[in-house]
Amino acid sequence: MSDARMTLAVAVALGAGAAVFCTAAASLDPSLRAGDDATDARGGQRRQAHPYLGSWVTADGSMRRELLPTGYHAQAGGRGESGQGRYVVERDRIRFLDARGSLAEGIFVGPNELHHGGRIFHRQGKAASAS
């Protein structure tokens, strides 16, 4: 989807002010552009190559993030909040861009711990017991 079409879709869904903010925030990092549909030049899905794929959850279970191999993430928790967006991993750092245009960062502390948004997330599932 082109940037212009994505901006229009966001404008319709969230209002014109949110679309302008989303476009401006996404332009800060081309790898997180909202209009990027995660396909390569041949039309196939691009895959993220990093060891942090899967589910991440806080110790009390109140927040959850799912890192998908397509470069998208889903989140749930808090006061019934949920969302999705794009992410990019560079070494031990991760940057999130949610559908509203908000940028956030985190740092992986070892293979099973993520510090993000003032919280500590732990890997959940089989991958956590592998290391």
MODELLER restraints for C-alpha pairs under 7 A, 6 or more apart:
rsr = mdl.restraints
at = mdl.atoms
rsr.add(forms.Gaussian(group=physical.xy_distance, feature=features.Distance(at['CA:1:A'], at['CA:35:A']), mean=5.60, stdev=0.5))
rsr.add(forms.Gaussian(group=physical.xy_distance, feature=features.Distance(at['CA:1:A'], at['CA:36:A']), mean=6.73, stdev=0.5))
rsr.add(forms.Gaussian(group=physical.xy_distance, feature=features.Distance(at['CA:1:A'], at['CA:37:A']), mean=6.18, stdev=0.5))
rsr.add(forms.Gaussian(group=physical.xy_distance, feature=features.Distance(at['CA:2:A'], at['CA:35:A']), mean=5.46, stdev=0.5))
rsr.add(forms.Gaussian(group=physical.xy_distance, feature=features.Distance(at['CA:3:A'], at['CA:35:A']), mean=4.54, stdev=0.5))
rsr.add(forms.Gaussian(group=physical.xy_distance, feature=features.Distance(at['CA:6:A'], at['CA:34:A']), mean=6.91, stdev=0.5))
rsr.add(forms.Gaussian(group=physical.xy_distance, feature=features.Distance(at['CA:6:A'], at['CA:35:A']), mean=5.41, stdev=0.5))
rsr.add(forms.Gaussian(group=physical.xy_distance, feature=features.Distance(at['CA:7:A'], at['CA:19:A']), mean=5.68, stdev=0.5))
rsr.add(forms.Gaussian(group=physical.xy_distance, feature=features.Distance(at['CA:7:A'], at['CA:23:A']), mean=6.74, stdev=0.5))
rsr.add(forms.Gaussian(group=physical.xy_distance, feature=features.Distance(at['CA:10:A'], at['CA:19:A']), mean=5.31, stdev=0.5))
rsr.add(forms.Gaussian(group=physical.xy_distance, feature=features.Distance(at['CA:11:A'], at['CA:18:A']), mean=6.76, stdev=0.5))
rsr.add(forms.Gaussian(group=physical.xy_distance, feature=features.Distance(at['CA:11:A'], at['CA:19:A']), mean=4.85, stdev=0.5))
rsr.add(forms.Gaussian(group=physical.xy_distance, feature=features.Distance(at['CA:18:A'], at['CA:100:A']), mean=6.77, stdev=0.5))
rsr.add(forms.Gaussian(group=physical.xy_distance, feature=features.Distance(at['CA:21:A'], at['CA:101:A']), mean=6.35, stdev=0.5))
rsr.add(forms.Gaussian(group=physical.xy_distance, feature=features.Distance(at['CA:22:A'], at['CA:100:A']), mean=6.02, stdev=0.5))
rsr.add(forms.Gaussian(group=physical.xy_distance, feature=features.Distance(at['CA:22:A'], at['CA:101:A']), mean=3.87, stdev=0.5))
rsr.add(forms.Gaussian(group=physical.xy_distance, feature=features.Distance(at['CA:25:A'], at['CA:101:A']), mean=5.83, stdev=0.5))
rsr.add(forms.Gaussian(group=physical.xy_distance, feature=features.Distance(at['CA:26:A'], at['CA:32:A']), mean=5.92, stdev=0.5))
rsr.add(forms.Gaussian(group=physical.xy_distance, feature=features.Distance(at['CA:26:A'], at['CA:33:A']), mean=4.80, stdev=0.5))
rsr.add(forms.Gaussian(group=physical.xy_distance, feature=features.Distance(at['CA:26:A'], at['CA:34:A']), mean=6.15, stdev=0.5))
rsr.add(forms.Gaussian(group=physical.xy_distance, feature=features.Distance(at['CA:26:A'], at['CA:101:A']), mean=6.64, stdev=0.5))
rsr.add(forms.Gaussian(group=physical.xy_distance, feature=features.Distance(at['CA:27:A'], at['CA:33:A']), mean=6.38, stdev=0.5))
rsr.add(forms.Gaussian(group=physical.xy_distance, feature=features.Distance(at['CA:32:A'], at['CA:86:A']), mean=6.07, stdev=0.5))
rsr.add(forms.Gaussian(group=physical.xy_distance, feature=features.Distance(at['CA:32:A'], at['CA:87:A']), mean=6.59, stdev=0.5))
rsr.add(forms.Gaussian(group=physical.xy_distance, feature=features.Distance(at['CA:32:A'], at['CA:97:A']), mean=6.46, stdev=0.5))
rsr.add(forms.Gaussian(group=physical.xy_distance, feature=features.Distance(at['CA:38:A'], at['CA:45:A']), mean=5.98, stdev=0.5))
rsr.add(forms.Gaussian(group=physical.xy_distance, feature=features.Distance(at['CA:38:A'], at['CA:46:A']), mean=5.64, stdev=0.5))
rsr.add(forms.Gaussian(group=physical.xy_distance, feature=features.Distance(at['CA:38:A'], at['CA:70:A']), mean=6.43, stdev=0.5))
rsr.add(forms.Gaussian(group=physical.xy_distance, feature=features.Distance(at['CA:39:A'], at['CA:45:A']), mean=4.59, stdev=0.5))
rsr.add(forms.Gaussian(group=physical.xy_distance, feature=features.Distance(at['CA:39:A'], at['CA:46:A']), mean=5.36, stdev=0.5))
rsr.add(forms.Gaussian(group=physical.xy_distance, feature=features.Distance(at['CA:40:A'], at['CA:46:A']), mean=5.78, stdev=0.5))
rsr.add(forms.Gaussian(group=physical.xy_distance, feature=features.Distance(at['CA:45:A'], at['CA:70:A']), mean=6.67, stdev=0.5))
rsr.add(forms.Gaussian(group=physical.xy_distance, feature=features.Distance(at['CA:46:A'], at['CA:70:A']), mean=5.91, stdev=0.5))
rsr.add(forms.Gaussian(group=physical.xy_distance, feature=features.Distance(at['CA:47:A'], at['CA:69:A']), mean=5.16, stdev=0.5))
rsr.add(forms.Gaussian(group=physical.xy_distance, feature=features.Distance(at['CA:47:A'], at['CA:70:A']), mean=4.96, stdev=0.5))
rsr.add(forms.Gaussian(group=physical.xy_distance, feature=features.Distance(at['CA:47:A'], at['CA:71:A']), mean=6.91, stdev=0.5))
rsr.add(forms.Gaussian(group=physical.xy_distance, feature=features.Distance(at['CA:48:A'], at['CA:69:A']), mean=5.05, stdev=0.5))
rsr.add(forms.Gaussian(group=physical.xy_distance, feature=features.Distance(at['CA:48:A'], at['CA:70:A']), mean=6.04, stdev=0.5))
rsr.add(forms.Gaussian(group=physical.xy_distance, feature=features.Distance(at['CA:48:A'], at['CA:71:A']), mean=5.86, stdev=0.5))
rsr.add(forms.Gaussian(group=physical.xy_distance, feature=features.Distance(at['CA:53:A'], at['CA:67:A']), mean=5.04, stdev=0.5))
rsr.add(forms.Gaussian(group=physical.xy_distance, feature=features.Distance(at['CA:53:A'], at['CA:68:A']), mean=6.01, stdev=0.5))
rsr.add(forms.Gaussian(group=physical.xy_distance, feature=features.Distance(at['CA:53:A'], at['CA:69:A']), mean=6.46, stdev=0.5))
rsr.add(forms.Gaussian(group=physical.xy_distance, feature=features.Distance(at['CA:54:A'], at['CA:66:A']), mean=5.45, stdev=0.5))
rsr.add(forms.Gaussian(group=physical.xy_distance, feature=features.Distance(at['CA:54:A'], at['CA:67:A']), mean=5.13, stdev=0.5))
rsr.add(forms.Gaussian(group=physical.xy_distance, feature=features.Distance(at['CA:54:A'], at['CA:68:A']), mean=6.48, stdev=0.5))
rsr.add(forms.Gaussian(group=physical.xy_distance, feature=features.Distance(at['CA:55:A'], at['CA:65:A']), mean=5.82, stdev=0.5))
rsr.add(forms.Gaussian(group=physical.xy_distance, feature=features.Distance(at['CA:55:A'], at['CA:66:A']), mean=4.44, stdev=0.5))
rsr.add(forms.Gaussian(group=physical.xy_distance, feature=features.Distance(at['CA:55:A'], at['CA:67:A']), mean=6.46, stdev=0.5))
rsr.add(forms.Gaussian(group=physical.xy_distance, feature=features.Distance(at['CA:55:A'], at['CA:123:A']), mean=5.89, stdev=0.5))
rsr.add(forms.Gaussian(group=physical.xy_distance, feature=features.Distance(at['CA:55:A'], at['CA:124:A']), mean=5.37, stdev=0.5))
rsr.add(forms.Gaussian(group=physical.xy_distance, feature=features.Distance(at['CA:56:A'], at['CA:64:A']), mean=5.64, stdev=0.5))
rsr.add(forms.Gaussian(group=physical.xy_distance, feature=features.Distance(at['CA:56:A'], at['CA:65:A']), mean=5.11, stdev=0.5))
rsr.add(forms.Gaussian(group=physical.xy_distance, feature=features.Distance(at['CA:56:A'], at['CA:66:A']), mean=6.20, stdev=0.5))
rsr.add(forms.Gaussian(group=physical.xy_distance, feature=features.Distance(at['CA:56:A'], at['CA:121:A']), mean=5.55, stdev=0.5))
rsr.add(forms.Gaussian(group=physical.xy_distance, feature=features.Distance(at['CA:56:A'], at['CA:122:A']), mean=5.26, stdev=0.5))
rsr.add(forms.Gaussian(group=physical.xy_distance, feature=features.Distance(at['CA:56:A'], at['CA:123:A']), mean=4.47, stdev=0.5))
rsr.add(forms.Gaussian(group=physical.xy_distance, feature=features.Distance(at['CA:56:A'], at['CA:124:A']), mean=5.59, stdev=0.5))
rsr.add(forms.Gaussian(group=physical.xy_distance, feature=features.Distance(at['CA:57:A'], at['CA:63:A']), mean=5.74, stdev=0.5))
rsr.add(forms.Gaussian(group=physical.xy_distance, feature=features.Distance(at['CA:57:A'], at['CA:64:A']), mean=4.37, stdev=0.5))
rsr.add(forms.Gaussian(group=physical.xy_distance, feature=features.Distance(at['CA:57:A'], at['CA:65:A']), mean=6.42, stdev=0.5))
rsr.add(forms.Gaussian(group=physical.xy_distance, feature=features.Distance(at['CA:57:A'], at['CA:121:A']), mean=4.88, stdev=0.5))
rsr.add(forms.Gaussian(group=physical.xy_distance, feature=features.Distance(at['CA:57:A'], at['CA:122:A']), mean=5.39, stdev=0.5))
rsr.add(forms.Gaussian(group=physical.xy_distance, feature=features.Distance(at['CA:57:A'], at['CA:123:A']), mean=6.52, stdev=0.5))
rsr.add(forms.Gaussian(group=physical.xy_distance, feature=features.Distance(at['CA:57:A'], at['CA:124:A']), mean=6.59, stdev=0.5))
rsr.add(forms.Gaussian(group=physical.xy_distance, feature=features.Distance(at['CA:58:A'], at['CA:64:A']), mean=6.68, stdev=0.5))
rsr.add(forms.Gaussian(group=physical.xy_distance, feature=features.Distance(at['CA:58:A'], at['CA:120:A']), mean=5.87, stdev=0.5))
rsr.add(forms.Gaussian(group=physical.xy_distance, feature=features.Distance(at['CA:58:A'], at['CA:121:A']), mean=4.38, stdev=0.5))
rsr.add(forms.Gaussian(group=physical.xy_distance, feature=features.Distance(at['CA:58:A'], at['CA:122:A']), mean=6.12, stdev=0.5))
rsr.add(forms.Gaussian(group=physical.xy_distance, feature=features.Distance(at['CA:59:A'], at['CA:121:A']), mean=6.93, stdev=0.5))
rsr.add(forms.Gaussian(group=physical.xy_distance, feature=features.Distance(at['CA:62:A'], at['CA:77:A']), mean=5.27, stdev=0.5))
rsr.add(forms.Gaussian(group=physical.xy_distance, feature=features.Distance(at['CA:62:A'], at['CA:78:A']), mean=5.95, stdev=0.5))
rsr.add(forms.Gaussian(group=physical.xy_distance, feature=features.Distance(at['CA:63:A'], at['CA:76:A']), mean=5.87, stdev=0.5))
rsr.add(forms.Gaussian(group=physical.xy_distance, feature=features.Distance(at['CA:63:A'], at['CA:77:A']), mean=4.23, stdev=0.5))
rsr.add(forms.Gaussian(group=physical.xy_distance, feature=features.Distance(at['CA:63:A'], at['CA:78:A']), mean=6.00, stdev=0.5))
rsr.add(forms.Gaussian(group=physical.xy_distance, feature=features.Distance(at['CA:64:A'], at['CA:75:A']), mean=5.56, stdev=0.5))
rsr.add(forms.Gaussian(group=physical.xy_distance, feature=features.Distance(at['CA:64:A'], at['CA:76:A']), mean=5.26, stdev=0.5))
rsr.add(forms.Gaussian(group=physical.xy_distance, feature=features.Distance(at['CA:64:A'], at['CA:77:A']), mean=6.14, stdev=0.5))
rsr.add(forms.Gaussian(group=physical.xy_distance, feature=features.Distance(at['CA:65:A'], at['CA:73:A']), mean=6.80, stdev=0.5))
rsr.add(forms.Gaussian(group=physical.xy_distance, feature=features.Distance(at['CA:65:A'], at['CA:74:A']), mean=5.72, stdev=0.5))
rsr.add(forms.Gaussian(group=physical.xy_distance, feature=features.Distance(at['CA:65:A'], at['CA:75:A']), mean=4.43, stdev=0.5))
rsr.add(forms.Gaussian(group=physical.xy_distance, feature=features.Distance(at['CA:65:A'], at['CA:76:A']), mean=6.65, stdev=0.5))
rsr.add(forms.Gaussian(group=physical.xy_distance, feature=features.Distance(at['CA:66:A'], at['CA:73:A']), mean=5.44, stdev=0.5))
rsr.add(forms.Gaussian(group=physical.xy_distance, feature=features.Distance(at['CA:66:A'], at['CA:74:A']), mean=5.18, stdev=0.5))
rsr.add(forms.Gaussian(group=physical.xy_distance, feature=features.Distance(at['CA:66:A'], at['CA:75:A']), mean=6.36, stdev=0.5))
rsr.add(forms.Gaussian(group=physical.xy_distance, feature=features.Distance(at['CA:67:A'], at['CA:73:A']), mean=4.73, stdev=0.5))
rsr.add(forms.Gaussian(group=physical.xy_distance, feature=features.Distance(at['CA:67:A'], at['CA:74:A']), mean=6.94, stdev=0.5))
rsr.add(forms.Gaussian(group=physical.xy_distance, feature=features.Distance(at['CA:71:A'], at['CA:86:A']), mean=5.71, stdev=0.5))
rsr.add(forms.Gaussian(group=physical.xy_distance, feature=features.Distance(at['CA:71:A'], at['CA:87:A']), mean=5.51, stdev=0.5))
rsr.add(forms.Gaussian(group=physical.xy_distance, feature=features.Distance(at['CA:71:A'], at['CA:88:A']), mean=6.62, stdev=0.5))
rsr.add(forms.Gaussian(group=physical.xy_distance, feature=features.Distance(at['CA:72:A'], at['CA:85:A']), mean=5.56, stdev=0.5))
rsr.add(forms.Gaussian(group=physical.xy_distance, feature=features.Distance(at['CA:72:A'], at['CA:86:A']), mean=4.34, stdev=0.5))
rsr.add(forms.Gaussian(group=physical.xy_distance, feature=features.Distance(at['CA:72:A'], at['CA:87:A']), mean=5.88, stdev=0.5))
rsr.add(forms.Gaussian(group=physical.xy_distance, feature=features.Distance(at['CA:73:A'], at['CA:84:A']), mean=5.43, stdev=0.5))
rsr.add(forms.Gaussian(group=physical.xy_distance, feature=features.Distance(at['CA:73:A'], at['CA:85:A']), mean=5.50, stdev=0.5))
rsr.add(forms.Gaussian(group=physical.xy_distance, feature=features.Distance(at['CA:73:A'], at['CA:86:A']), mean=5.86, stdev=0.5))
rsr.add(forms.Gaussian(group=physical.xy_distance, feature=features.Distance(at['CA:73:A'], at['CA:87:A']), mean=6.54, stdev=0.5))
rsr.add(forms.Gaussian(group=physical.xy_distance, feature=features.Distance(at['CA:74:A'], at['CA:83:A']), mean=5.82, stdev=0.5))
rsr.add(forms.Gaussian(group=physical.xy_distance, feature=features.Distance(at['CA:74:A'], at['CA:84:A']), mean=4.26, stdev=0.5))
rsr.add(forms.Gaussian(group=physical.xy_distance, feature=features.Distance(at['CA:74:A'], at['CA:85:A']), mean=6.75, stdev=0.5))
rsr.add(forms.Gaussian(group=physical.xy_distance, feature=features.Distance(at['CA:75:A'], at['CA:82:A']), mean=5.32, stdev=0.5))
rsr.add(forms.Gaussian(group=physical.xy_distance, feature=features.Distance(at['CA:75:A'], at['CA:83:A']), mean=5.26, stdev=0.5))
rsr.add(forms.Gaussian(group=physical.xy_distance, feature=features.Distance(at['CA:75:A'], at['CA:84:A']), mean=5.98, stdev=0.5))
rsr.add(forms.Gaussian(group=physical.xy_distance, feature=features.Distance(at['CA:76:A'], at['CA:82:A']), mean=4.17, stdev=0.5))
rsr.add(forms.Gaussian(group=physical.xy_distance, feature=features.Distance(at['CA:76:A'], at['CA:83:A']), mean=6.60, stdev=0.5))
rsr.add(forms.Gaussian(group=physical.xy_distance, feature=features.Distance(at['CA:84:A'], at['CA:98:A']), mean=5.69, stdev=0.5))
rsr.add(forms.Gaussian(group=physical.xy_distance, feature=features.Distance(at['CA:84:A'], at['CA:99:A']), mean=6.15, stdev=0.5))
rsr.add(forms.Gaussian(group=physical.xy_distance, feature=features.Distance(at['CA:85:A'], at['CA:97:A']), mean=5.58, stdev=0.5))
rsr.add(forms.Gaussian(group=physical.xy_distance, feature=features.Distance(at['CA:85:A'], at['CA:98:A']), mean=4.10, stdev=0.5))
rsr.add(forms.Gaussian(group=physical.xy_distance, feature=features.Distance(at['CA:85:A'], at['CA:99:A']), mean=5.14, stdev=0.5))
rsr.add(forms.Gaussian(group=physical.xy_distance, feature=features.Distance(at['CA:86:A'], at['CA:96:A']), mean=5.86, stdev=0.5))
rsr.add(forms.Gaussian(group=physical.xy_distance, feature=features.Distance(at['CA:86:A'], at['CA:97:A']), mean=5.25, stdev=0.5))
rsr.add(forms.Gaussian(group=physical.xy_distance, feature=features.Distance(at['CA:86:A'], at['CA:98:A']), mean=6.37, stdev=0.5))
rsr.add(forms.Gaussian(group=physical.xy_distance, feature=features.Distance(at['CA:87:A'], at['CA:94:A']), mean=6.83, stdev=0.5))
rsr.add(forms.Gaussian(group=physical.xy_distance, feature=features.Distance(at['CA:87:A'], at['CA:95:A']), mean=5.44, stdev=0.5))
rsr.add(forms.Gaussian(group=physical.xy_distance, feature=features.Distance(at['CA:87:A'], at['CA:96:A']), mean=4.40, stdev=0.5))
rsr.add(forms.Gaussian(group=physical.xy_distance, feature=features.Distance(at['CA:87:A'], at['CA:97:A']), mean=6.18, stdev=0.5))
rsr.add(forms.Gaussian(group=physical.xy_distance, feature=features.Distance(at['CA:88:A'], at['CA:94:A']), mean=5.67, stdev=0.5))
rsr.add(forms.Gaussian(group=physical.xy_distance, feature=features.Distance(at['CA:88:A'], at['CA:95:A']), mean=5.39, stdev=0.5))
rsr.add(forms.Gaussian(group=physical.xy_distance, feature=features.Distance(at['CA:88:A'], at['CA:96:A']), mean=6.82, stdev=0.5))
rsr.add(forms.Gaussian(group=physical.xy_distance, feature=features.Distance(at['CA:89:A'], at['CA:95:A']), mean=6.62, stdev=0.5))
rsr.add(forms.Gaussian(group=physical.xy_distance, feature=features.Distance(at['CA:92:A'], at['CA:107:A']), mean=5.68, stdev=0.5))
rsr.add(forms.Gaussian(group=physical.xy_distance, feature=features.Distance(at['CA:92:A'], at['CA:108:A']), mean=5.05, stdev=0.5))
rsr.add(forms.Gaussian(group=physical.xy_distance, feature=features.Distance(at['CA:93:A'], at['CA:106:A']), mean=5.86, stdev=0.5))
rsr.add(forms.Gaussian(group=physical.xy_distance, feature=features.Distance(at['CA:93:A'], at['CA:107:A']), mean=4.56, stdev=0.5))
rsr.add(forms.Gaussian(group=physical.xy_distance, feature=features.Distance(at['CA:93:A'], at['CA:108:A']), mean=6.24, stdev=0.5))
rsr.add(forms.Gaussian(group=physical.xy_distance, feature=features.Distance(at['CA:94:A'], at['CA:105:A']), mean=5.60, stdev=0.5))
rsr.add(forms.Gaussian(group=physical.xy_distance, feature=features.Distance(at['CA:94:A'], at['CA:106:A']), mean=5.17, stdev=0.5))
rsr.add(forms.Gaussian(group=physical.xy_distance, feature=features.Distance(at['CA:94:A'], at['CA:107:A']), mean=6.12, stdev=0.5))
rsr.add(forms.Gaussian(group=physical.xy_distance, feature=features.Distance(at['CA:95:A'], at['CA:104:A']), mean=5.72, stdev=0.5))
rsr.add(forms.Gaussian(group=physical.xy_distance, feature=features.Distance(at['CA:95:A'], at['CA:105:A']), mean=4.44, stdev=0.5))
rsr.add(forms.Gaussian(group=physical.xy_distance, feature=features.Distance(at['CA:95:A'], at['CA:106:A']), mean=6.52, stdev=0.5))
rsr.add(forms.Gaussian(group=physical.xy_distance, feature=features.Distance(at['CA:96:A'], at['CA:103:A']), mean=5.59, stdev=0.5))
rsr.add(forms.Gaussian(group=physical.xy_distance, feature=features.Distance(at['CA:96:A'], at['CA:104:A']), mean=5.11, stdev=0.5))
rsr.add(forms.Gaussian(group=physical.xy_distance, feature=features.Distance(at['CA:96:A'], at['CA:105:A']), mean=6.13, stdev=0.5))
rsr.add(forms.Gaussian(group=physical.xy_distance, feature=features.Distance(at['CA:97:A'], at['CA:103:A']), mean=4.68, stdev=0.5))
rsr.add(forms.Gaussian(group=physical.xy_distance, feature=features.Distance(at['CA:97:A'], at['CA:104:A']), mean=6.65, stdev=0.5))
rsr.add(forms.Gaussian(group=physical.xy_distance, feature=features.Distance(at['CA:105:A'], at['CA:116:A']), mean=6.44, stdev=0.5))
rsr.add(forms.Gaussian(group=physical.xy_distance, feature=features.Distance(at['CA:106:A'], at['CA:114:A']), mean=6.76, stdev=0.5))
rsr.add(forms.Gaussian(group=physical.xy_distance, feature=features.Distance(at['CA:106:A'], at['CA:115:A']), mean=5.48, stdev=0.5))
rsr.add(forms.Gaussian(group=physical.xy_distance, feature=features.Distance(at['CA:106:A'], at['CA:116:A']), mean=4.31, stdev=0.5))
rsr.add(forms.Gaussian(group=physical.xy_distance, feature=features.Distance(at['CA:107:A'], at['CA:114:A']), mean=5.74, stdev=0.5))
rsr.add(forms.Gaussian(group=physical.xy_distance, feature=features.Distance(at['CA:107:A'], at['CA:115:A']), mean=5.33, stdev=0.5))
rsr.add(forms.Gaussian(group=physical.xy_distance, feature=features.Distance(at['CA:107:A'], at['CA:116:A']), mean=6.67, stdev=0.5))
rsr.add(forms.Gaussian(group=physical.xy_distance, feature=features.Distance(at['CA:108:A'], at['CA:114:A']), mean=4.37, stdev=0.5))
rsr.add(forms.Gaussian(group=physical.xy_distance, feature=features.Distance(at['CA:108:A'], at['CA:115:A']), mean=6.27, stdev=0.5))
rsr.add(forms.Gaussian(group=physical.xy_distance, feature=features.Distance(at['CA:112:A'], at['CA:122:A']), mean=5.50, stdev=0.5))
rsr.add(forms.Gaussian(group=physical.xy_distance, feature=features.Distance(at['CA:112:A'], at['CA:123:A']), mean=4.92, stdev=0.5))
rsr.add(forms.Gaussian(group=physical.xy_distance, feature=features.Distance(at['CA:112:A'], at['CA:128:A']), mean=5.99, stdev=0.5))
rsr.add(forms.Gaussian(group=physical.xy_distance, feature=features.Distance(at['CA:113:A'], at['CA:120:A']), mean=6.85, stdev=0.5))
rsr.add(forms.Gaussian(group=physical.xy_distance, feature=features.Distance(at['CA:113:A'], at['CA:121:A']), mean=5.72, stdev=0.5))
rsr.add(forms.Gaussian(group=physical.xy_distance, feature=features.Distance(at['CA:113:A'], at['CA:122:A']), mean=4.72, stdev=0.5))
rsr.add(forms.Gaussian(group=physical.xy_distance, feature=features.Distance(at['CA:113:A'], at['CA:123:A']), mean=6.42, stdev=0.5))
rsr.add(forms.Gaussian(group=physical.xy_distance, feature=features.Distance(at['CA:114:A'], at['CA:120:A']), mean=5.75, stdev=0.5))
rsr.add(forms.Gaussian(group=physical.xy_distance, feature=features.Distance(at['CA:114:A'], at['CA:121:A']), mean=4.93, stdev=0.5))
rsr.add(forms.Gaussian(group=physical.xy_distance, feature=features.Distance(at['CA:114:A'], at['CA:122:A']), mean=6.31, stdev=0.5))
rsr.add(forms.Gaussian(group=physical.xy_distance, feature=features.Distance(at['CA:115:A'], at['CA:121:A']), mean=6.24, stdev=0.5))
